[in-house]
Amino acid sequence: MEMKGKTVLITGSTDGVGRYVASELSKQGARVLIHGRDKARGEALLNEICLRAPYEGAFYLADFSSLAGVRQLANSVLAKEKRLDVFVSNAGIGSQNNGPQRQESADGFELRFAVNYLSGFLLAHLLLPLIKAAAPSRIVNVASLGQHPIDFDDVMITKNYSGSRAYSQSKLSQIMFTIDLADELKGSGVTVNSLHPATYMNTTMVRAGGITPMSTVEQGGAAILHLVEGDDVAAKSGLFFDGMNEMKANAQAYDAAARKRLRELSLRLTGLAG
Ligand SMILES: NC(=O)c1ccc[n+]([C@@H]2O[C@H](COP(=O)([O-])OP(=O)(O)OC[C@H]3O[C@@H](n4cnc5c(N)ncnc54)[C@H](OP(=O)(O)O)[C@@H]3O)[C@@H](O)[C@H]2O)c1
């Protein structure tokens, strides 16, 4: 895909691999919509991008630990943007950000499920009219190889909590959503794929987990950019990639009944049902 003149929203782009992808796409002439929860960092990045490239961008502020914040972001984008060619759902917290204890969102949901999965689920649905209008267009869900099946009797992990389980459950949820949404979008000209960008990139979430980084944001960023603009994936949808390569996800992703349960729960929790 030729990115010049295209509009791309990348959530969580004031840090880490999202920041790298935003910067690269702006160099290619895309109108980049930066999202973050820190106004000063967002505006600083926007200035940096606009100084370097003669292209416009915009910064959108929203904290995804509240679904009201996600709705506000969607409303601002729908009000201000004329088109949306690519939506990269990238914002996320790692297994150990803010400590190993179980945490909840403003809406009372397990925090990783809410920030890493539900916010992207809600945002994708709210932005779909704009994304569909720009078809051929793409949605890219930044998930992970870290995947844990959902226990539908305890989705909010009130028992046997660990940050790693919570993170991995949220990432598998993104992959399950990708498969479902691809089905829903058949024939619309919108594709949706998910990926594991790279293993232990040198980013805040990896460092917060006390893990020694094994790869760079440039490596993970290249895999995300492949799904954003690669011609070889233009017609592919509903797939999971490990870096550049198509890969099978956890078995629960291919269980249609589990996906249906997750979809119904997500529609209810986000207020989209009905
Ligand atoms: N690092 C890896 O090795 C790795 C591997 C597989 C998958 N991933 C995935 O890659 C994506 C990017 O992660 P990263 O490694 O680049 O980590 P990162 O540097 O920690 O960046 C995460 C981004 O998400 C934002 N974010 C976190 N909580 C938020 C909230 N409540 N509301 C709004 N934004 C929020 C952060 O904003 P702040 O800057 O304000 O915190 C930041 O911009 C994540 O989805 C992650 O799961 C990463």
The ligand as an ORCA input file, in Angstrom:
! r2SCAN-3c Opt
* xyz 0 1
  N       7.779     -5.526     23.891
  C       7.594     -6.739     23.383
  O       8.521     -7.535     23.318
  C       6.239     -7.166     22.884
  C       6.080     -8.494     22.467
  C       4.829     -8.889     21.984
  C       3.815     -7.960     21.896
  N       4.014     -6.672     22.303
  C       2.885     -5.731     22.200
  O       3.320     -4.553     21.538
  C       2.474     -3.462     21.936
  C       3.342     -2.261     22.255
  O       4.119     -2.554     23.393
  P       5.590     -1.978     23.634
  O       6.474     -3.135     23.808
  O       5.916     -0.943     22.640
  O       5.400     -1.366     25.098
  P       5.504      0.100     25.702
  O       6.744      0.782     25.244
  O       5.292     -0.089     27.145
  O       4.287      0.877     25.011
  C       2.957      0.640     25.346
  C       2.112      1.797     24.869
  O       0.752      1.598     25.314
  C       0.342      2.755     26.031
  N      -0.588      2.472     27.113
  C      -0.395      1.694     28.195
  N      -1.446      1.760     29.015
  C      -2.326      2.622     28.469
  C      -3.584      3.127     28.857
  N      -4.166      2.798     30.018
  N      -4.198      4.014     28.041
  C      -3.624      4.403     26.880
  N      -2.428      3.962     26.468
  C      -1.775      3.091     27.256
  C       1.627      3.322     26.608
  O       1.431      4.661     26.994
  P       2.417      5.321     28.096
  O       3.678      5.627     27.372
  O       1.669      6.514     28.558
  O       2.617      4.298     29.170
  C       2.570      3.129     25.445
  O       2.436      4.142     24.489
  C       1.644     -3.970     23.122
  O       0.339     -4.295     22.700
  C       2.380     -5.239     23.540
  O       1.540     -6.170     24.182
  C       5.202     -6.249     22.789
*
